[in-house]
Amino acid sequence: MDVVWFGLLVVGVAMLGMLAGGGRSREDIRAHRRWDAAFEHESRRTSHTDATGMLLCRSCGASAPERAGRCPGCGALL
Ligand SMILES: [Zn+2]
């Protein structure tokens, strides 16, 4: 085998490896972000909720009805 072709082969394999690795790591980051968003959503959904349907405002600590969506005291999103 000619040494030039061998060199090209090595470079080609290395590039393929980098492409595959890069694609995989990008996919990993995306999956991780999806998981983070799902976890964040889940933790928000379950936080401060009890059977009365009242939520505690995370800004001022006042209780507000869950259906209102906003704190009556400071207007922050619940
Ligand atoms: Zn508030």
N, CA, C, O and the ligand as a Tripos MOL2 file, in Angstrom:
@<TRIPOS>MOLECULE
protein
  313   311    79     0     0
PROTEIN
NO_CHARGES

@<TRIPOS>ATOM
      1 N           0.8580   -1.2030    0.0000 N.3       1 MET1
      2 CA          0.0000    0.0000    0.0000 C.3       1 MET1
      3 C           0.8930    1.2520    0.0000 C.2       1 MET1
      4 O           1.8650    1.3500    0.7490 O.2       1 MET1
      5 N           0.5320    2.1820   -0.8490 N.am      2 ASP2
      6 CA          1.2910    3.4420   -0.9100 C.3       2 ASP2
      7 C           1.1030    4.2190    0.3850 C.2       2 ASP2
      8 O           0.0140    4.2500    0.9580 O.2       2 ASP2
      9 N           2.1910    4.8480    0.8350 N.am      3 VAL3
     10 CA          2.1430    5.5260    2.1290 C.3       3 VAL3
     11 C           1.1730    6.7020    2.1090 C.2       3 VAL3
     12 O           0.5750    7.0430    3.1300 O.2       3 VAL3
     13 N           1.0190    7.3390    0.9000 N.am      4 VAL4
     14 CA          0.0910    8.4810    0.7970 C.3       4 VAL4
     15 C          -1.3460    8.0160    1.0060 C.2       4 VAL4
     16 O          -2.1180    8.6420    1.7320 O.2       4 VAL4
     17 N          -1.6870    6.9120    0.3590 N.am      5 TRP5
     18 CA         -3.0520    6.3920    0.5100 C.3       5 TRP5
     19 C          -3.3030    5.9540    1.9510 C.2       5 TRP5
     20 O          -4.3950    6.1190    2.4940 O.2       5 TRP5
     21 N          -2.2480    5.3870    2.5530 N.am      6 PHE6
     22 CA         -2.4010    4.9720    3.9460 C.3       6 PHE6
     23 C          -2.6750    6.1910    4.8330 C.2       6 PHE6
     24 O          -3.5090    6.1550    5.7380 O.2       6 PHE6
     25 N          -1.9310    7.2860    4.5340 N.am      7 GLY7
     26 CA         -2.1440    8.5230    5.2920 C.3       7 GLY7
     27 C          -3.5560    9.0420    5.1080 C.2       7 GLY7
     28 O          -4.2100    9.4360    6.0730 O.2       7 GLY7
     29 N          -4.0340    9.0420    3.8520 N.am      8 LEU8
     30 CA         -5.3940    9.5110    3.5780 C.3       8 LEU8
     31 C          -6.4190    8.6450    4.3150 C.2       8 LEU8
     32 O          -7.4030    9.1470    4.8570 O.2       8 LEU8
     33 N          -6.1640    7.3370    4.3210 N.am      9 LEU9
     34 CA         -7.0730    6.4270    4.9980 C.3       9 LEU9
     35 C          -7.1500    6.7500    6.4870 C.2       9 LEU9
     36 O          -8.2300    6.7800    7.0770 O.2       9 LEU9
     37 N          -5.9770    6.9930    7.0840 N.am     10 VAL10
     38 CA         -5.9260    7.3110    8.5200 C.3      10 VAL10
     39 C          -6.6880    8.6060    8.7970 C.2      10 VAL10
     40 O          -7.4660    8.6950    9.7470 O.2      10 VAL10
     41 N          -6.4450    9.6210    7.9350 N.am     11 VAL11
     42 CA         -7.1370   10.9030    8.1170 C.3      11 VAL11
     43 C          -8.6460   10.7270    7.9450 C.2      11 VAL11
     44 O          -9.4370   11.2910    8.7010 O.2      11 VAL11
     45 N          -9.0360    9.9320    6.9350 N.am     12 GLY12
     46 CA        -10.4650    9.7100    6.6910 C.3      12 GLY12
     47 C         -11.1230    9.0350    7.8820 C.2      12 GLY12
     48 O         -12.2050    9.4340    8.3120 O.2      12 GLY12
     49 N         -10.4690    8.0170    8.4110 N.am     13 VAL13
     50 CA        -11.0280    7.3050    9.5700 C.3      13 VAL13
     51 C         -11.1210    8.2410   10.7680 C.2      13 VAL13
     52 O         -12.1030    8.2270   11.5110 O.2      13 VAL13
     53 N         -10.0700    9.0630   10.9450 N.am     14 ALA14
     54 CA        -10.0680    9.9970   12.0780 C.3      14 ALA14
     55 C         -11.2170   10.9980   11.9390 C.2      14 ALA14
     56 O         -11.8990   11.3140   12.9150 O.2      14 ALA14
     57 N         -11.4270   11.5040   10.6890 N.am     15 MET15
     58 CA        -12.5110   12.4700   10.4830 C.3      15 MET15
     59 C         -13.8710   11.8350   10.7320 C.2      15 MET15
     60 O         -14.7560   12.4410   11.3370 O.2      15 MET15
     61 N         -14.0200   10.5920   10.2500 N.am     16 LEU16
     62 CA        -15.2830    9.8900   10.4980 C.3      16 LEU16
     63 C         -15.5140    9.7240   12.0050 C.2      16 LEU16
     64 O         -16.6230    9.8980   12.5110 O.2      16 LEU16
     65 N         -14.4390    9.3850   12.6910 N.am     17 GLY17
     66 CA        -14.5560    9.2160   14.1400 C.3      17 GLY17
     67 C         -14.9550   10.5100   14.8240 C.2      17 GLY17
     68 O         -15.7870   10.5140   15.7310 O.2      17 GLY17
     69 N         -14.3510   11.6170   14.3790 N.am     18 MET18
     70 CA        -14.6830   12.9120   14.9870 C.3      18 MET18
     71 C         -16.1280   13.2850   14.6960 C.2      18 MET18
     72 O         -16.8400   13.7890   15.5640 O.2      18 MET18
     73 N         -16.5590   13.0250   13.4350 N.am     19 LEU19
     74 CA        -17.9420   13.3390   13.0750 C.3      19 LEU19
     75 C         -18.9110   12.5360   13.9300 C.2      19 LEU19
     76 O         -19.8860   13.0690   14.4580 O.2      19 LEU19
     77 N         -18.6230   11.2430   14.0550 N.am     20 ALA20
     78 CA        -19.4990   10.3800   14.8510 C.3      20 ALA20
     79 C         -19.4950   10.8220   16.3110 C.2      20 ALA20
     80 O         -20.5460   10.9140   16.9460 O.2      20 ALA20
     81 N         -18.2960   11.0970   16.8380 N.am     21 GLY21
     82 CA        -18.1940   11.5090   18.2320 C.3      21 GLY21
     83 C         -18.8760   12.8400   18.4650 C.2      21 GLY21
     84 O         -19.5830   13.0170   19.4570 O.2      21 GLY21
     85 N         -18.6630   13.7970   17.5330 N.am     22 GLY22
     86 CA        -19.2900   15.1080   17.6720 C.3      22 GLY22
     87 C         -20.7940   15.0000   17.6330 C.2      22 GLY22
     88 O         -21.4910   15.6240   18.4310 O.2      22 GLY22
     89 N         -21.3020   14.1960   16.6910 N.am     23 GLY23
     90 CA        -22.7430   14.0230   16.5830 C.3      23 GLY23
     91 C         -23.3080   13.4140   17.8490 C.2      23 GLY23
     92 O         -24.3720   13.8100   18.3250 O.2      23 GLY23
     93 N         -22.5780   12.4390   18.3930 N.am     24 ARG24
     94 CA        -23.0650   11.7690   19.5870 C.3      24 ARG24
     95 C         -23.0900   12.7360   20.7660 C.2      24 ARG24
     96 O         -24.0470   12.7560   21.5400 O.2      24 ARG24
     97 N         -22.0260   13.5440   20.9000 N.am     25 SER25
     98 CA        -21.9660   14.4380   22.0580 C.3      25 SER25
     99 C         -23.0330   15.5270   21.9380 C.2      25 SER25
    100 O         -23.6300   15.9300   22.9360 O.2      25 SER25
    101 N         -23.2700   16.0060   20.6980 N.am     26 ARG26
    102 CA        -24.3490   16.9930   20.5410 C.3      26 ARG26
    103 C         -25.6780   16.3750   20.9360 C.2      26 ARG26
    104 O         -26.5080   17.0100   21.5860 O.2      26 ARG26
    105 N         -25.8650   15.1250   20.5320 N.am     27 GLU27
    106 CA        -27.1110   14.4320   20.8730 C.3      27 GLU27
    107 C         -27.2240   14.2640   22.3870 C.2      27 GLU27
    108 O         -28.3070   14.4010   22.9560 O.2      27 GLU27
    109 N         -26.1150   13.9700   23.0240 N.am     28 ASP28
    110 CA        -26.1020   13.8060   24.4790 C.3      28 ASP28
    111 C         -26.5070   15.1010   25.1550 C.2      28 ASP28
    112 O         -27.3130   15.1040   26.0860 O.2      28 ASP28
    113 N         -25.9320   16.2240   24.6710 N.am     29 ILE29
    114 CA        -26.2420   17.5190   25.2780 C.3      29 ILE29
    115 C         -27.7170   17.8280   25.1080 C.2      29 ILE29
    116 O         -28.3710   18.3240   26.0250 O.2      29 ILE29
    117 N         -28.2370   17.5260   23.9130 N.am     30 ARG30
    118 CA        -29.6480   17.8100   23.6690 C.3      30 ARG30
    119 C         -30.5230   16.9600   24.5900 C.2      30 ARG30
    120 O         -31.4930   17.4490   25.1690 O.2      30 ARG30
    121 N         -30.1700   15.6950   24.7130 N.am     31 ALA31
    122 CA        -30.9530   14.8050   25.5720 C.3      31 ALA31
    123 C         -30.8760   15.2790   27.0160 C.2      31 ALA31
    124 O         -31.8640   15.2460   27.7500 O.2      31 ALA31
    125 N         -29.6760   15.7230   27.4150 N.am     32 HIS32
    126 CA        -29.4970   16.1850   28.7860 C.3      32 HIS32
    127 C         -30.3570   17.4190   29.0380 C.2      32 HIS32
    128 O         -30.9730   17.5580   30.0950 O.2      32 HIS32
    129 N         -30.3890   18.3220   28.0380 N.am     33 ARG33
    130 CA        -31.2050   19.5370   28.2050 C.3      33 ARG33
    131 C         -32.6760   19.1860   28.2780 C.2      33 ARG33
    132 O         -33.4230   19.7680   29.0650 O.2      33 ARG33
    133 N         -33.1030   18.2100   27.4380 N.am     34 ARG34
    134 CA        -34.4940   17.7760   27.4820 C.3      34 ARG34
    135 C         -34.8110   17.2440   28.8650 C.2      34 ARG34
    136 O         -35.8480   17.5650   29.4440 O.2      34 ARG34
    137 N         -33.9060   16.4240   29.3900 N.am     35 TRP35
    138 CA        -34.1360   15.8290   30.7070 C.3      35 TRP35
    139 C         -34.1960   16.9150   31.7640 C.2      35 TRP35
    140 O         -35.0440   16.8750   32.6550 O.2      35 TRP35
    141 N         -33.2900   17.8940   31.6650 N.am     36 ASP36
    142 CA        -33.2910   19.0100   32.6120 C.3      36 ASP36
    143 C         -34.6160   19.7530   32.5620 C.2      36 ASP36
    144 O         -35.1960   20.0680   33.6000 O.2      36 ASP36
    145 N         -35.0940   20.0350   31.3520 N.am     37 ALA37
    146 CA        -36.3420   20.7780   31.1980 C.3      37 ALA37
    147 C         -37.4890   19.9760   31.7690 C.2      37 ALA37
    148 O         -38.3660   20.5300   32.4330 O.2      37 ALA37
    149 N         -37.4940   18.6730   31.5190 N.am     38 ALA38
    150 CA        -38.5630   17.8260   32.0460 C.3      38 ALA38
    151 C         -38.5180   17.8160   33.5690 C.2      38 ALA38
    152 O         -39.5540   17.8920   34.2280 O.2      38 ALA38
    153 N         -37.3250   17.7220   34.1170 N.am     39 PHE39
    154 CA        -37.1800   17.6940   35.5670 C.3      39 PHE39
    155 C         -37.6200   19.0280   36.1590 C.2      39 PHE39
    156 O         -38.3260   19.0630   37.1670 O.2      39 PHE39
    157 N         -37.2030   20.1190   35.5350 N.am     40 GLU40
    158 CA        -37.5810   21.4500   35.9970 C.3      40 GLU40
    159 C         -39.0900   21.5960   35.9760 C.2      40 GLU40
    160 O         -39.6900   22.0730   36.9390 O.2      40 GLU40
    161 N         -39.7080   21.1810   34.8650 N.am     41 HIS41
    162 CA        -41.1500   21.2780   34.7270 C.3      41 HIS41
    163 C         -41.8310   20.4700   35.8160 C.2      41 HIS41
    164 O         -42.7810   20.9290   36.4500 O.2      41 HIS41
    165 N         -41.3260   19.2480   36.0260 N.am     42 GLU42
    166 CA        -41.9320   18.3580   37.0190 C.3      42 GLU42
    167 C         -41.8050   18.9490   38.4160 C.2      42 GLU42
    168 O         -42.7510   18.9050   39.2020 O.2      42 GLU42
    169 N         -40.6290   19.5040   38.7260 N.am     43 SER43
    170 CA        -40.4220   20.0410   40.0660 C.3      43 SER43
    171 C         -41.2770   21.2820   40.2740 C.2      43 SER43
    172 O         -41.7640   21.5160   41.3800 O.2      43 SER43
    173 N         -41.4660   22.0790   39.2300 N.am     44 ARG44
    174 CA        -42.3410   23.2430   39.3560 C.3      44 ARG44
    175 C         -43.7830   22.7940   39.5610 C.2      44 ARG44
    176 O         -44.5180   23.3480   40.3780 O.2      44 ARG44
    177 N         -44.1710   21.7590   38.7840 N.am     45 ARG45
    178 CA        -45.5470   21.3100   38.8160 C.3      45 ARG45
    179 C         -45.9200   20.7970   40.2030 C.2      45 ARG45
    180 O         -47.0470   20.9820   40.6620 O.2      45 ARG45
    181 N         -44.9720   20.1600   40.8570 N.am     46 THR46
    182 CA        -45.2910   19.5180   42.1310 C.3      46 THR46
    183 C         -44.9640   20.3930   43.3280 C.2      46 THR46
    184 O         -45.3040   20.0410   44.4580 O.2      46 THR46
    185 N         -44.3030   21.5420   43.1000 N.am     47 SER47
    186 CA        -43.8700   22.3250   44.2500 C.3      47 SER47
    187 C         -45.0110   23.1560   44.8100 C.2      47 SER47
    188 O         -45.8010   23.7380   44.0660 O.2      47 SER47
    189 N         -45.0810   23.2000   46.1080 N.am     48 HIS48
    190 CA        -45.9950   24.0850   46.8240 C.3      48 HIS48
    191 C         -47.4570   23.7810   46.5480 C.2      48 HIS48
    192 O         -48.3170   24.5960   46.8810 O.2      48 HIS48
    193 N         -47.7640   22.6600   45.9630 N.am     49 THR49
    194 CA        -49.1570   22.3450   45.6990 C.3      49 THR49
    195 C         -49.6920   21.4330   46.7930 C.2      49 THR49
    196 O         -49.0400   20.4560   47.1620 O.2      49 THR49
    197 N         -50.8340   21.7340   47.2940 N.am     50 ASP50
    198 CA        -51.4620   20.8220   48.2510 C.3      50 ASP50
    199 C         -52.9260   20.6240   47.8680 C.2      50 ASP50
    200 O         -53.3720   21.0910   46.8200 O.2      50 ASP50
    201 N         -53.6650   19.9280   48.7250 N.am     51 ALA51
    202 CA        -55.0150   19.5230   48.3720 C.3      51 ALA51
    203 C         -55.9640   20.7120   48.2570 C.2      51 ALA51
    204 O         -57.0220   20.5960   47.6390 O.2      51 ALA51
    205 N         -55.6020   21.8510   48.8430 N.am     52 THR52
    206 CA        -56.5170   22.9880   48.8280 C.3      52 THR52
    207 C         -56.4620   23.7500   47.5080 C.2      52 THR52
    208 O         -57.2920   24.6280   47.2750 O.2      52 THR52
    209 N         -55.5100   23.4370   46.6490 N.am     53 GLY53
    210 CA        -55.3830   24.1580   45.3870 C.3      53 GLY53
    211 C         -54.7450   25.5170   45.5560 C.2      53 GLY53
    212 O         -54.8100   26.3610   44.6630 O.2      53 GLY53
    213 N         -54.1230   25.7280   46.7170 N.am     54 MET54
    214 CA        -53.4280   26.9910   46.9490 C.3      54 MET54
    215 C         -51.9340   26.8150   46.7170 C.2      54 MET54
    216 O         -51.3650   25.7590   46.9940 O.2      54 MET54
    217 N         -51.3170   27.8590   46.2090 N.am     55 LEU55
    218 CA        -49.8820   27.8330   45.9790 C.3      55 LEU55
    219 C         -49.2210   28.9230   46.8050 C.2      55 LEU55
    220 O         -49.8030   29.9770   47.0620 O.2      55 LEU55
    221 N         -47.9920   28.6420   47.2140 N.am     56 LEU56
    222 CA        -47.2260   29.6690   47.9100 C.3      56 LEU56
    223 C         -46.4030   30.4480   46.8840 C.2      56 LEU56
    224 O         -45.6760   29.8610   46.0830 O.2      56 LEU56
    225 N         -46.5230   31.7530   46.9180 N.am     57 CYS57
    226 CA        -45.7270   32.5910   46.0180 C.3      57 CYS57
    227 C         -44.2490   32.4380   46.3780 C.2      57 CYS57
    228 O         -43.8580   32.5030   47.5430 O.2      57 CYS57
    229 N         -43.4250   32.2260   45.3040 N.am     58 ARG58
    230 CA        -42.0050   32.0510   45.5800 C.3      58 ARG58
    231 C         -41.3010   33.3920   45.7660 C.2      58 ARG58
    232 O         -40.1480   33.4310   46.1950 O.2      58 ARG58
    233 N         -41.9900   34.5000   45.4440 N.am     59 SER59
    234 CA        -41.3700   35.8070   45.6170 C.3      59 SER59
    235 C         -41.6660   36.3960   46.9890 C.2      59 SER59
    236 O         -40.7650   36.8960   47.6640 O.2      59 SER59
    237 N         -42.9410   36.3360   47.4050 N.am     60 CYS60
    238 CA        -43.2840   36.9990   48.6590 C.3      60 CYS60
    239 C         -43.8330   36.0400   49.6990 C.2      60 CYS60
    240 O         -44.0130   36.4310   50.8530 O.2      60 CYS60
    241 N         -44.1110   34.7690   49.3180 N.am     61 GLY61
    242 CA        -44.5280   33.7780   50.2930 C.3      61 GLY61
    243 C         -46.0140   33.7860   50.5890 C.2      61 GLY61
    244 O         -46.4760   32.9900   51.4060 O.2      61 GLY61
    245 N         -46.7780   34.6650   49.9500 N.am     62 ALA62
    246 CA        -48.2100   34.6860   50.1700 C.3      62 ALA62
    247 C         -48.8480   33.4940   49.4640 C.2      62 ALA62
    248 O         -48.3210   32.9940   48.4700 O.2      62 ALA62
    249 N         -49.9880   33.0440   49.9900 N.am     63 SER63
    250 CA        -50.6910   31.9490   49.3370 C.3      63 SER63
    251 C         -51.6760   32.5310   48.3340 C.2      63 SER63
    252 O         -52.3050   33.5600   48.5780 O.2      63 SER63
    253 N         -51.7930   31.8500   47.2050 N.am     64 ALA64
    254 CA        -52.6620   32.3270   46.1410 C.3      64 ALA64
    255 C         -53.3360   31.1180   45.5120 C.2      64 ALA64
    256 O         -52.7560   30.0330   45.5020 O.2      64 ALA64
    257 N         -54.5430   31.2770   44.9860 N.am     65 PRO65
    258 CA        -55.2100   30.1400   44.3450 C.3      65 PRO65
    259 C         -54.4230   29.6790   43.1100 C.2      65 PRO65
    260 O         -53.9230   30.4860   42.3270 O.2      65 PRO65
    261 N         -54.3340   28.3460   42.9670 N.am     66 GLU66
    262 CA        -53.5500   27.7870   41.8770 C.3      66 GLU66
    263 C         -54.0930   28.2270   40.5270 C.2      66 GLU66
    264 O         -53.3250   28.4470   39.5910 O.2      66 GLU66
    265 N         -55.4140   28.3580   40.4170 N.am     67 ARG67
    266 CA        -56.0190   28.6780   39.1200 C.3      67 ARG67
    267 C         -55.7150   30.1180   38.6880 C.2      67 ARG67
    268 O         -55.7350   30.4220   37.4950 O.2      67 ARG67
    269 N         -55.4330   31.0050   39.6540 N.am     68 ALA68
    270 CA        -55.1580   32.3930   39.2930 C.3      68 ALA68
    271 C         -53.8770   32.4940   38.4750 C.2      68 ALA68
    272 O         -53.7890   33.3060   37.5540 O.2      68 ALA68
    273 N         -52.8880   31.6740   38.8060 N.am     69 GLY69
    274 CA        -51.6480   31.6640   38.0360 C.3      69 GLY69
    275 C         -50.6790   32.7520   38.4550 C.2      69 GLY69
    276 O         -49.4770   32.6490   38.2130 O.2      69 GLY69
    277 N         -51.2050   33.8020   39.0880 N.am     70 ARG70
    278 CA        -50.3410   34.9040   39.5170 C.3      70 ARG70
    279 C         -50.5910   35.2110   40.9840 C.2      70 ARG70
    280 O         -51.6870   35.0080   41.5050 O.2      70 ARG70
    281 N         -49.5500   35.7040   41.6330 N.am     71 CYS71
    282 CA        -49.6740   36.0780   43.0350 C.3      71 CYS71
    283 C         -50.4940   37.3640   43.1270 C.2      71 CYS71
    284 O         -50.1940   38.3330   42.4300 O.2      71 CYS71
    285 N         -51.5430   37.3890   43.9890 N.am     72 PRO72
    286 CA        -52.3210   38.6120   44.1420 C.3      72 PRO72
    287 C         -51.5490   39.7200   44.8280 C.2      72 PRO72
    288 O         -51.8830   40.8950   44.6800 O.2      72 PRO72
    289 N         -50.5070   39.3540   45.5870 N.am     73 GLY73
    290 CA        -49.7320   40.3480   46.3260 C.3      73 GLY73
    291 C         -48.7180   41.0440   45.4550 C.2      73 GLY73
    292 O         -48.6810   42.2730   45.4020 O.2      73 GLY73
    293 N         -47.8810   40.2640   44.7610 N.am     74 CYS74
    294 CA        -46.7900   40.8870   44.0120 C.3      74 CYS74
    295 C         -46.8780   40.6500   42.5220 C.2      74 CYS74
    296 O         -46.0780   41.2020   41.7660 O.2      74 CYS74
    297 N         -47.8380   39.8360   42.0730 N.am     75 GLY75
    298 CA        -48.0200   39.6560   40.6340 C.3      75 GLY75
    299 C         -47.0590   38.6880   39.9940 C.2      75 GLY75
    300 O         -47.0440   38.5480   38.7710 O.2      75 GLY75
    301 N         -46.2400   38.0030   40.8120 N.am     76 ALA76
    302 CA        -45.2880   37.0530   40.2440 C.3      76 ALA76
    303 C         -46.0150   35.8140   39.7570 C.2      76 ALA76
    304 O         -47.0620   35.4390   40.2860 O.2      76 ALA76
    305 N         -45.4370   35.1790   38.7300 N.am     77 LEU77
    306 CA        -46.0010   33.9220   38.2470 C.3      77 LEU77
    307 C         -45.8400   32.8570   39.3130 C.2      77 LEU77
    308 O         -44.7730   32.7140   39.9090 O.2      77 LEU77
    309 N         -46.9110   32.1100   39.5470 N.am     78 LEU78
    310 CA        -46.8430   31.0510   40.5600 C.3      78 LEU78
    311 C         -46.2250   29.7940   39.9520 C.2      78 LEU78
    312 O         -46.0770   28.7840   40.6400 O.2      78 LEU78
    313 ZN        -46.0950   37.1480   45.6390 Zn       79 ZN79
@<TRIPOS>BOND
     1     1     2 1
     2     2     3 1
     3     3     4 2
     4     3     5 am
     5     5     6 1
     6     6     7 1
     7     7     8 2
     8     7     9 am
     9     9    10 1
    10    10    11 1
    11    11    12 2
    12    11    13 am
    13    13    14 1
    14    14    15 1
    15    15    16 2
    16    15    17 am
    17    17    18 1
    18    18    19 1
    19    19    20 2
    20    19    21 am
    21    21    22 1
    22    22    23 1
    23    23    24 2
    24    23    25 am
    25    25    26 1
    26    26    27 1
    27    27    28 2
    28    27    29 am
    29    29    30 1
    30    30    31 1
    31    31    32 2
    32    31    33 am
    33    33    34 1
    34    34    35 1
    35    35    36 2
    36    35    37 am
    37    37    38 1
    38    38    39 1
    39    39    40 2
    40    39    41 am
    41    41    42 1
    42    42    43 1
    43    43    44 2
    44    43    45 am
    45    45    46 1
    46    46    47 1
    47    47    48 2
    48    47    49 am
    49    49    50 1
    50    50    51 1
    51    51    52 2
    52    51    53 am
    53    53    54 1
    54    54    55 1
    55    55    56 2
    56    55    57 am
    57    57    58 1
    58    58    59 1
    59    59    60 2
    60    59    61 am
    61    61    62 1
    62    62    63 1
    63    63    64 2
    64    63    65 am
    65    65    66 1
    66    66    67 1
    67    67    68 2
    68    67    69 am
    69    69    70 1
    70    70    71 1
    71    71    72 2
    72    71    73 am
    73    73    74 1
    74    74    75 1
    75    75    76 2
    76    75    77 am
    77    77    78 1
    78    78    79 1
    79    79    80 2
    80    79    81 am
    81    81    82 1
    82    82    83 1
    83    83    84 2
    84    83    85 am
    85    85    86 1
    86    86    87 1
    87    87    88 2
    88    87    89 am
    89    89    90 1
    90    90    91 1
    91    91    92 2
    92    91    93 am
    93    93    94 1
    94    94    95 1
    95    95    96 2
    96    95    97 am
    97    97    98 1
    98    98    99 1
    99    99   100 2
   100    99   101 am
   101   101   102 1
   102   102   103 1
   103   103   104 2
   104   103   105 am
   105   105   106 1
   106   106   107 1
   107   107   108 2
   108   107   109 am
   109   109   110 1
   110   110   111 1
   111   111   112 2
   112   111   113 am
   113   113   114 1
   114   114   115 1
   115   115   116 2
   116   115   117 am
   117   117   118 1
   118   118   119 1
   119   119   120 2
   120   119   121 am
   121   121   122 1
   122   122   123 1
   123   123   124 2
   124   123   125 am
   125   125   126 1
   126   126   127 1
   127   127   128 2
   128   127   129 am
   129   129   130 1
   130   130   131 1
   131   131   132 2
   132   131   133 am
   133   133   134 1
   134   134   135 1
   135   135   136 2
   136   135   137 am
   137   137   138 1
   138   138   139 1
   139   139   140 2
   140   139   141 am
   141   141   142 1
   142   142   143 1
   143   143   144 2
   144   143   145 am
   145   145   146 1
   146   146   147 1
   147   147   148 2
   148   147   149 am
   149   149   150 1
   150   150   151 1
   151   151   152 2
   152   151   153 am
   153   153   154 1
   154   154   155 1
   155   155   156 2
   156   155   157 am
   157   157   158 1
   158   158   159 1
   159   159   160 2
   160   159   161 am
   161   161   162 1
   162   162   163 1
   163   163   164 2
   164   163   165 am
   165   165   166 1
   166   166   167 1
   167   167   168 2
   168   167   169 am
   169   169   170 1
   170   170   171 1
   171   171   172 2
   172   171   173 am
   173   173   174 1
   174   174   175 1
   175   175   176 2
   176   175   177 am
   177   177   178 1
   178   178   179 1
   179   179   180 2
   180   179   181 am
   181   181   182 1
   182   182   183 1
   183   183   184 2
   184   183   185 am
   185   185   186 1
   186   186   187 1
   187   187   188 2
   188   187   189 am
   189   189   190 1
   190   190   191 1
   191   191   192 2
   192   191   193 am
   193   193   194 1
   194   194   195 1
   195   195   196 2
   196   195   197 am
   197   197   198 1
   198   198   199 1
   199   199   200 2
   200   199   201 am
   201   201   202 1
   202   202   203 1
   203   203   204 2
   204   203   205 am
   205   205   206 1
   206   206   207 1
   207   207   208 2
   208   207   209 am
   209   209   210 1
   210   210   211 1
   211   211   212 2
   212   211   213 am
   213   213   214 1
   214   214   215 1
   215   215   216 2
   216   215   217 am
   217   217   218 1
   218   218   219 1
   219   219   220 2
   220   219   221 am
   221   221   222 1
   222   222   223 1
   223   223   224 2
   224   223   225 am
   225   225   226 1
   226   226   227 1
   227   227   228 2
   228   227   229 am
   229   229   230 1
   230   230   231 1
   231   231   232 2
   232   231   233 am
   233   233   234 1
   234   234   235 1
   235   235   236 2
   236   235   237 am
   237   237   238 1
   238   238   239 1
   239   239   240 2
   240   239   241 am
   241   241   242 1
   242   242   243 1
   243   243   244 2
   244   243   245 am
   245   245   246 1
   246   246   247 1
   247   247   248 2
   248   247   249 am
   249   249   250 1
   250   250   251 1
   251   251   252 2
   252   251   253 am
   253   253   254 1
   254   254   255 1
   255   255   256 2
   256   255   257 am
   257   257   258 1
   258   258   259 1
   259   259   260 2
   260   259   261 am
   261   261   262 1
   262   262   263 1
   263   263   264 2
   264   263   265 am
   265   265   266 1
   266   266   267 1
   267   267   268 2
   268   267   269 am
   269   269   270 1
   270   270   271 1
   271   271   272 2
   272   271   273 am
   273   273   274 1
   274   274   275 1
   275   275   276 2
   276   275   277 am
   277   277   278 1
   278   278   279 1
   279   279   280 2
   280   279   281 am
   281   281   282 1
   282   282   283 1
   283   283   284 2
   284   283   285 am
   285   285   286 1
   286   286   287 1
   287   287   288 2
   288   287   289 am
   289   289   290 1
   290   290   291 1
   291   291   292 2
   292   291   293 am
   293   293   294 1
   294   294   295 1
   295   295   296 2
   296   295   297 am
   297   297   298 1
   298   298   299 1
   299   299   300 2
   300   299   301 am
   301   301   302 1
   302   302   303 1
   303   303   304 2
   304   303   305 am
   305   305   306 1
   306   306   307 1
   307   307   308 2
   308   307   309 am
   309   309   310 1
   310   310   311 1
   311   311   312 2
@<TRIPOS>SUBSTRUCTURE
     1 MET1         2 RESIDUE 1 A MET
     2 ASP2         6 RESIDUE 1 A ASP
     3 VAL3        10 RESIDUE 1 A VAL
     4 VAL4        14 RESIDUE 1 A VAL
     5 TRP5        18 RESIDUE 1 A TRP
     6 PHE6        22 RESIDUE 1 A PHE
     7 GLY7        26 RESIDUE 1 A GLY
     8 LEU8        30 RESIDUE 1 A LEU
     9 LEU9        34 RESIDUE 1 A LEU
    10 VAL10       38 RESIDUE 1 A VAL
    11 VAL11       42 RESIDUE 1 A VAL
    12 GLY12       46 RESIDUE 1 A GLY
    13 VAL13       50 RESIDUE 1 A VAL
    14 ALA14       54 RESIDUE 1 A ALA
    15 MET15       58 RESIDUE 1 A MET
    16 LEU16       62 RESIDUE 1 A LEU
    17 GLY17       66 RESIDUE 1 A GLY
    18 MET18       70 RESIDUE 1 A MET
    19 LEU19       74 RESIDUE 1 A LEU
    20 ALA20       78 RESIDUE 1 A ALA
    21 GLY21       82 RESIDUE 1 A GLY
    22 GLY22       86 RESIDUE 1 A GLY
    23 GLY23       90 RESIDUE 1 A GLY
    24 ARG24       94 RESIDUE 1 A ARG
    25 SER25       98 RESIDUE 1 A SER
    26 ARG26      102 RESIDUE 1 A ARG
    27 GLU27      106 RESIDUE 1 A GLU
    28 ASP28      110 RESIDUE 1 A ASP
    29 ILE29      114 RESIDUE 1 A ILE
    30 ARG30      118 RESIDUE 1 A ARG
    31 ALA31      122 RESIDUE 1 A ALA
    32 HIS32      126 RESIDUE 1 A HIS
    33 ARG33      130 RESIDUE 1 A ARG
    34 ARG34      134 RESIDUE 1 A ARG
    35 TRP35      138 RESIDUE 1 A TRP
    36 ASP36      142 RESIDUE 1 A ASP
    37 ALA37      146 RESIDUE 1 A ALA
    38 ALA38      150 RESIDUE 1 A ALA
    39 PHE39      154 RESIDUE 1 A PHE
    40 GLU40      158 RESIDUE 1 A GLU
    41 HIS41      162 RESIDUE 1 A HIS
    42 GLU42      166 RESIDUE 1 A GLU
    43 SER43      170 RESIDUE 1 A SER
    44 ARG44      174 RESIDUE 1 A ARG
    45 ARG45      178 RESIDUE 1 A ARG
    46 THR46      182 RESIDUE 1 A THR
    47 SER47      186 RESIDUE 1 A SER
    48 HIS48      190 RESIDUE 1 A HIS
    49 THR49      194 RESIDUE 1 A THR
    50 ASP50      198 RESIDUE 1 A ASP
    51 ALA51      202 RESIDUE 1 A ALA
    52 THR52      206 RESIDUE 1 A THR
    53 GLY53      210 RESIDUE 1 A GLY
    54 MET54      214 RESIDUE 1 A MET
    55 LEU55      218 RESIDUE 1 A LEU
    56 LEU56      222 RESIDUE 1 A LEU
    57 CYS57      226 RESIDUE 1 A CYS
    58 ARG58      230 RESIDUE 1 A ARG
    59 SER59      234 RESIDUE 1 A SER
    60 CYS60      238 RESIDUE 1 A CYS
    61 GLY61      242 RESIDUE 1 A GLY
    62 ALA62      246 RESIDUE 1 A ALA
    63 SER63      250 RESIDUE 1 A SER
    64 ALA64      254 RESIDUE 1 A ALA
    65 PRO65      258 RESIDUE 1 A PRO
    66 GLU66      262 RESIDUE 1 A GLU
    67 ARG67      266 RESIDUE 1 A ARG
    68 ALA68      270 RESIDUE 1 A ALA
    69 GLY69      274 RESIDUE 1 A GLY
    70 ARG70      278 RESIDUE 1 A ARG
    71 CYS71      282 RESIDUE 1 A CYS
    72 PRO72      286 RESIDUE 1 A PRO
    73 GLY73      290 RESIDUE 1 A GLY
    74 CYS74      294 RESIDUE 1 A CYS
    75 GLY75      298 RESIDUE 1 A GLY
    76 ALA76      302 RESIDUE 1 A ALA
    77 LEU77      306 RESIDUE 1 A LEU
    78 LEU78      310 RESIDUE 1 A LEU
    79 ZN79       313 GROUP 0 **** ****
